[in-house]
Amino acid sequence: MAQRLPVIARALKNSSDVVSLLLPCLVQLYKDDDVTVKEACMNNIAQCIPHFTSDAKKNTVLPLIKKSAEQSLEQKDETLMLIAKNFGEW
């Protein structure tokens, strides 16, 4: 499902709809325990970012990325590598 989020974001064509309908799904999927789901979310955030409002980027997306990086440093898991891999696109 996380891999389809950019397609859905483009189809909605309205930033407020993307934020109200899609962003909560992205956040919920990112909380999944399955590492592959988390990886798919991270890999697809870059394609969704242009469809989010500035407030959504500032208040939800960037804090999610920051929190993920901090947790990855504490837990020494592979999430930090996903963040590093995608950082240029974000």
Biotite code that builds the C-alpha atoms (Angstrom):
import biotite.structure as struc

atoms = struc.array([
    struc.Atom([0.000, 0.000, 0.000], chain_id="A", res_id=1, res_name="MET", atom_name="CA", element="C"),
    struc.Atom([2.795, 2.434, 0.844], chain_id="A", res_id=2, res_name="ALA", atom_name="CA", element="C"),
    struc.Atom([4.123, 2.054, -2.681], chain_id="A", res_id=3, res_name="GLN", atom_name="CA", element="C"),
    struc.Atom([0.818, 3.310, -4.115], chain_id="A", res_id=4, res_name="ARG", atom_name="CA", element="C"),
    struc.Atom([0.698, 6.510, -2.054], chain_id="A", res_id=5, res_name="LEU", atom_name="CA", element="C"),
    struc.Atom([2.406, 8.725, -4.687], chain_id="A", res_id=6, res_name="PRO", atom_name="CA", element="C"),
    struc.Atom([-0.118, 7.595, -7.314], chain_id="A", res_id=7, res_name="VAL", atom_name="CA", element="C"),
    struc.Atom([-2.988, 8.396, -4.970], chain_id="A", res_id=8, res_name="ILE", atom_name="CA", element="C"),
    struc.Atom([-1.442, 11.788, -4.116], chain_id="A", res_id=9, res_name="ALA", atom_name="CA", element="C"),
    struc.Atom([-1.231, 12.707, -7.806], chain_id="A", res_id=10, res_name="ARG", atom_name="CA", element="C"),
    struc.Atom([-4.812, 11.567, -8.384], chain_id="A", res_id=11, res_name="ALA", atom_name="CA", element="C"),
    struc.Atom([-6.193, 13.725, -5.575], chain_id="A", res_id=12, res_name="LEU", atom_name="CA", element="C"),
    struc.Atom([-4.713, 16.930, -7.113], chain_id="A", res_id=13, res_name="LYS", atom_name="CA", element="C"),
    struc.Atom([-5.711, 18.986, -4.077], chain_id="A", res_id=14, res_name="ASN", atom_name="CA", element="C"),
    struc.Atom([-3.177, 19.547, -1.298], chain_id="A", res_id=15, res_name="SER", atom_name="CA", element="C"),
    struc.Atom([-5.798, 19.766, 1.419], chain_id="A", res_id=16, res_name="SER", atom_name="CA", element="C"),
    struc.Atom([-7.272, 16.417, 0.344], chain_id="A", res_id=17, res_name="ASP", atom_name="CA", element="C"),
    struc.Atom([-3.816, 14.860, 0.221], chain_id="A", res_id=18, res_name="VAL", atom_name="CA", element="C"),
    struc.Atom([-3.106, 16.107, 3.742], chain_id="A", res_id=19, res_name="VAL", atom_name="CA", element="C"),
    struc.Atom([-6.446, 15.060, 5.213], chain_id="A", res_id=20, res_name="SER", atom_name="CA", element="C"),
    struc.Atom([-6.759, 11.700, 3.449], chain_id="A", res_id=21, res_name="LEU", atom_name="CA", element="C"),
    struc.Atom([-3.282, 10.494, 2.564], chain_id="A", res_id=22, res_name="LEU", atom_name="CA", element="C"),
    struc.Atom([-0.945, 11.863, 5.217], chain_id="A", res_id=23, res_name="LEU", atom_name="CA", element="C"),
    struc.Atom([-2.633, 10.001, 8.102], chain_id="A", res_id=24, res_name="PRO", atom_name="CA", element="C"),
    struc.Atom([-2.268, 6.770, 6.102], chain_id="A", res_id=25, res_name="CYS", atom_name="CA", element="C"),
    struc.Atom([1.409, 7.470, 5.535], chain_id="A", res_id=26, res_name="LEU", atom_name="CA", element="C"),
    struc.Atom([2.001, 8.130, 9.230], chain_id="A", res_id=27, res_name="VAL", atom_name="CA", element="C"),
    struc.Atom([0.067, 5.017, 10.256], chain_id="A", res_id=28, res_name="GLN", atom_name="CA", element="C"),
    struc.Atom([1.900, 2.829, 7.755], chain_id="A", res_id=29, res_name="LEU", atom_name="CA", element="C"),
    struc.Atom([5.217, 4.194, 8.977], chain_id="A", res_id=30, res_name="TYR", atom_name="CA", element="C"),
    struc.Atom([4.368, 2.992, 12.499], chain_id="A", res_id=31, res_name="LYS", atom_name="CA", element="C"),
    struc.Atom([4.036, -0.592, 11.220], chain_id="A", res_id=32, res_name="ASP", atom_name="CA", element="C"),
    struc.Atom([6.411, -3.088, 12.824], chain_id="A", res_id=33, res_name="ASP", atom_name="CA", element="C"),
    struc.Atom([7.336, -4.572, 9.455], chain_id="A", res_id=34, res_name="ASP", atom_name="CA", element="C"),
    struc.Atom([10.594, -2.990, 8.281], chain_id="A", res_id=35, res_name="VAL", atom_name="CA", element="C"),
    struc.Atom([9.649, -3.371, 4.615], chain_id="A", res_id=36, res_name="THR", atom_name="CA", element="C"),
    struc.Atom([6.505, -1.275, 5.156], chain_id="A", res_id=37, res_name="VAL", atom_name="CA", element="C"),
    struc.Atom([8.555, 1.419, 6.876], chain_id="A", res_id=38, res_name="LYS", atom_name="CA", element="C"),
    struc.Atom([11.079, 1.299, 4.027], chain_id="A", res_id=39, res_name="GLU", atom_name="CA", element="C"),
    struc.Atom([8.328, 1.675, 1.422], chain_id="A", res_id=40, res_name="ALA", atom_name="CA", element="C"),
    struc.Atom([6.998, 4.717, 3.279], chain_id="A", res_id=41, res_name="CYS", atom_name="CA", element="C"),
    struc.Atom([10.419, 6.336, 3.435], chain_id="A", res_id=42, res_name="MET", atom_name="CA", element="C"),
    struc.Atom([11.093, 5.589, -0.217], chain_id="A", res_id=43, res_name="ASN", atom_name="CA", element="C"),
    struc.Atom([7.801, 7.151, -1.302], chain_id="A", res_id=44, res_name="ASN", atom_name="CA", element="C"),
    struc.Atom([7.665, 10.247, 0.908], chain_id="A", res_id=45, res_name="ILE", atom_name="CA", element="C"),
    struc.Atom([9.762, 12.168, -1.645], chain_id="A", res_id=46, res_name="ALA", atom_name="CA", element="C"),
    struc.Atom([7.174, 11.629, -4.355], chain_id="A", res_id=47, res_name="GLN", atom_name="CA", element="C"),
    struc.Atom([4.360, 12.711, -2.038], chain_id="A", res_id=48, res_name="CYS", atom_name="CA", element="C"),
    struc.Atom([6.024, 15.833, -0.598], chain_id="A", res_id=49, res_name="ILE", atom_name="CA", element="C"),
    struc.Atom([5.113, 18.129, -3.530], chain_id="A", res_id=50, res_name="PRO", atom_name="CA", element="C"),
    struc.Atom([1.445, 17.347, -2.885], chain_id="A", res_id=51, res_name="HIS", atom_name="CA", element="C"),
    struc.Atom([1.513, 18.254, 0.829], chain_id="A", res_id=52, res_name="PHE", atom_name="CA", element="C"),
    struc.Atom([0.846, 21.730, 2.161], chain_id="A", res_id=53, res_name="THR", atom_name="CA", element="C"),
    struc.Atom([3.719, 23.678, 3.701], chain_id="A", res_id=54, res_name="SER", atom_name="CA", element="C"),
    struc.Atom([2.149, 23.274, 7.131], chain_id="A", res_id=55, res_name="ASP", atom_name="CA", element="C"),
    struc.Atom([1.888, 19.504, 6.703], chain_id="A", res_id=56, res_name="ALA", atom_name="CA", element="C"),
    struc.Atom([5.534, 19.304, 5.694], chain_id="A", res_id=57, res_name="LYS", atom_name="CA", element="C"),
    struc.Atom([6.602, 21.461, 8.621], chain_id="A", res_id=58, res_name="LYS", atom_name="CA", element="C"),
    struc.Atom([4.353, 19.947, 11.282], chain_id="A", res_id=59, res_name="ASN", atom_name="CA", element="C"),
    struc.Atom([4.101, 16.286, 10.267], chain_id="A", res_id=60, res_name="THR", atom_name="CA", element="C"),
    struc.Atom([6.535, 15.085, 7.599], chain_id="A", res_id=61, res_name="VAL", atom_name="CA", element="C"),
    struc.Atom([9.750, 16.697, 8.837], chain_id="A", res_id=62, res_name="LEU", atom_name="CA", element="C"),
    struc.Atom([9.097, 15.793, 12.500], chain_id="A", res_id=63, res_name="PRO", atom_name="CA", element="C"),
    struc.Atom([8.400, 12.201, 11.393], chain_id="A", res_id=64, res_name="LEU", atom_name="CA", element="C"),
    struc.Atom([11.736, 12.067, 9.578], chain_id="A", res_id=65, res_name="ILE", atom_name="CA", element="C"),
    struc.Atom([13.553, 13.701, 12.513], chain_id="A", res_id=66, res_name="LYS", atom_name="CA", element="C"),
    struc.Atom([11.962, 11.346, 15.045], chain_id="A", res_id=67, res_name="LYS", atom_name="CA", element="C"),
    struc.Atom([12.843, 8.379, 12.845], chain_id="A", res_id=68, res_name="SER", atom_name="CA", element="C"),
    struc.Atom([16.478, 9.454, 12.659], chain_id="A", res_id=69, res_name="ALA", atom_name="CA", element="C"),
    struc.Atom([16.681, 9.955, 16.421], chain_id="A", res_id=70, res_name="GLU", atom_name="CA", element="C"),
    struc.Atom([15.085, 6.575, 17.148], chain_id="A", res_id=71, res_name="GLN", atom_name="CA", element="C"),
    struc.Atom([17.363, 4.889, 14.654], chain_id="A", res_id=72, res_name="SER", atom_name="CA", element="C"),
    struc.Atom([20.429, 6.333, 16.373], chain_id="A", res_id=73, res_name="LEU", atom_name="CA", element="C"),
    struc.Atom([19.180, 5.119, 19.754], chain_id="A", res_id=74, res_name="GLU", atom_name="CA", element="C"),
    struc.Atom([18.159, 1.661, 18.546], chain_id="A", res_id=75, res_name="GLN", atom_name="CA", element="C"),
    struc.Atom([21.004, 1.294, 16.055], chain_id="A", res_id=76, res_name="LYS", atom_name="CA", element="C"),
    struc.Atom([18.670, -0.047, 13.370], chain_id="A", res_id=77, res_name="ASP", atom_name="CA", element="C"),
    struc.Atom([18.606, 0.256, 9.587], chain_id="A", res_id=78, res_name="GLU", atom_name="CA", element="C"),
    struc.Atom([16.140, 3.158, 9.452], chain_id="A", res_id=79, res_name="THR", atom_name="CA", element="C"),
    struc.Atom([18.986, 5.660, 9.446], chain_id="A", res_id=80, res_name="LEU", atom_name="CA", element="C"),
    struc.Atom([20.278, 4.132, 6.213], chain_id="A", res_id=81, res_name="MET", atom_name="CA", element="C"),
    struc.Atom([16.829, 4.598, 4.649], chain_id="A", res_id=82, res_name="LEU", atom_name="CA", element="C"),
    struc.Atom([16.804, 8.221, 5.730], chain_id="A", res_id=83, res_name="ILE", atom_name="CA", element="C"),
    struc.Atom([20.302, 8.797, 4.356], chain_id="A", res_id=84, res_name="ALA", atom_name="CA", element="C"),
    struc.Atom([19.363, 7.100, 1.085], chain_id="A", res_id=85, res_name="LYS", atom_name="CA", element="C"),
    struc.Atom([16.319, 9.318, 0.579], chain_id="A", res_id=86, res_name="ASN", atom_name="CA", element="C"),
    struc.Atom([17.542, 12.556, 2.154], chain_id="A", res_id=87, res_name="PHE", atom_name="CA", element="C"),
    struc.Atom([18.543, 14.186, -1.134], chain_id="A", res_id=88, res_name="GLY", atom_name="CA", element="C"),
    struc.Atom([15.092, 13.664, -2.614], chain_id="A", res_id=89, res_name="GLU", atom_name="CA", element="C"),
    struc.Atom([13.303, 15.132, 0.399], chain_id="A", res_id=90, res_name="TRP", atom_name="CA", element="C"),
])
